[in-house]
Amino acid sequence: MYWYPILQVFVGLVFLLGCTRTPNPITTSSSSGPLNVEMWASASCIQSGQTIHLRATVTNRGDHTQIINLTDKPVLDIVFGNPDTGRRWSDDKPLTPDLMHIEIAPSTSKSIEMDWVGEQGSYGAVTIWAILNENNKGDRIRPGVTIAIGSCPGP
């Protein structure tokens, strides 16, 4: 029976560390031809009001330079929630040539980054998408990560 108090302390420490640990970063990716798009978030779970860092990256894994020119939307974007109607990284940004044109040499990448704060008082999950619009017809690559808000699991 002398091991019972030791077991209780061990279980208590595991529980305590599980509740205070920082959730790991999360990433997903998708490819179309030579282009790979990755969505990365600094944490998979946050409390409401907490900030995480987000990054969308497109990489050219091919042998030739890839060029995308669009006329009415950014080439690379980050979207919260519904990928067609959700809030976007590009909202309130003018559609400059830098946003509507991308040229990526072989074995190189282009990224956009931002910090995002989980809405105060929110609870649940939100999917955050990296969207590469490949042309004006709506063809796109869109990997997404789901971030839990307010309900982080233990170890």
N, C-alpha and C positions, 0 to 999 in steps of 0.2 A: 504493500500500500504506500510505501514511501515515494514511489514514482508518480502517484496521482497529483500532488501539488506541482511537480515539475511539468507534467502534461498540461495542467491548467494554465500555467504561465506560458508555455509554448503556444497553445491554442490562442490565448489572449494576444500574444505578440503577433502571430500570423494575422489575426483579425484586425488588429490595430494598424499594422503595416499595409494590409490590403485596402483599408479605408483611406489611408493617407497617401498612397502611392500616386505618382503622376502617370496618367494613361500614356501608352506608347503612341508614337506617330503612326499614321495610317496612309497607305498609298495604293492606288490602282492604276492600271494603264490599259490602253487599247491601241491597236494598230490598223492602218489601212495602207497597203502598199509599203513604201519606204518610210512613211511617217508614223511615229509612235507618240501618243499623247499620254502624259502622266498627270494625275491629280494627287497632290500630297497635302496632308494636314498635320500640324505639329502634335495634335492629340486626337484620340478617337472619342473622348468623352470629356465634357466640361460642365461646370455649374453655370447657371444663368448669370450673366454679367461678366463672365470670364472671357479673356481674349485668347485666340489661337492664331497661328500664322498659316496661311494658305499659299500654295504655289501650283500653277499650271505650267507644264513644260511640253513643248513639241520638239522632237528629235528626228533628224534625218538619218535613217539607217541605210540609205541607199548610196549609190555610186555617183549620182548627179545632183546638182543643186536643184532644190525644189522651190518654186515660186508660186505664191498664191496672191492674186489681186481681187479684191471685192469692191463693190460700189456702194453698198448700203448697210454694212455691218462689220464689226471687227473680225479679224481672222481668228484670234485667240481670245477667249473670254472665260470668266468664272461665273457660274449661275447657281443661285440658291433656290432649292425646291424644284418646281416644275421646270424642266429644261427649255420649254417653249415660252413660258410666261413669267418665270421667276425673276427675282431681283438680280441684277447683273453687276459685275465689277465695272463694266463699261458705262453703266447708267451715269448720266450727268457729265460724261466726257465727250468732247467734240469728236466727230468721226474724222480724224486726221489721217493723212496718208500712212503715218506710222502704225495706226491701228488696222487699216484696211489692206496693208501690203506686208508680206513676209517673204524673205528670201533666206533659205537655210542651206548652207553648203553641206556636203557629206560629212557625217560624224560630228555635226555641231547641233546645238540646241538654242532655243529662244524660250524665255520664261516671263510670266507676269506673276507678281506677288502682292499679297495684301494681308493686313491683320483684320480679323473679324471678331466681333463681340456677340456672344450668345445673348439674345434679348432678355432683359431683366424680367424675371418672373416666368420665363418660358420653361417648358418641360416636355420632353419627348425626343424626337429625332428629326434631323434635317439632312437631306442629301445635298451635297455640294458637287457640282459638275465642272470639269474642265471641258470646254467645247472648242474644237477646231473646226471652223467653217471652211470647207475645202473649195467651195464655189458658191455662186449666187443662187444655185438651184436648191440649196438646203441640205446638200450632202455634208455630213459632219461626222467627226469622231468625238465621242463623249463619255469618257470614264468618270465615275463618280464615287465619292466616299460618303458614308453616312456617319454623322456625328451625333452621339447621344448627349442630350442636355438635361442635367439635373438628376440623372439616375445612372451613376457610374458603378459598374459591377466591381466586386472585390477581386481577389487574386484568382 
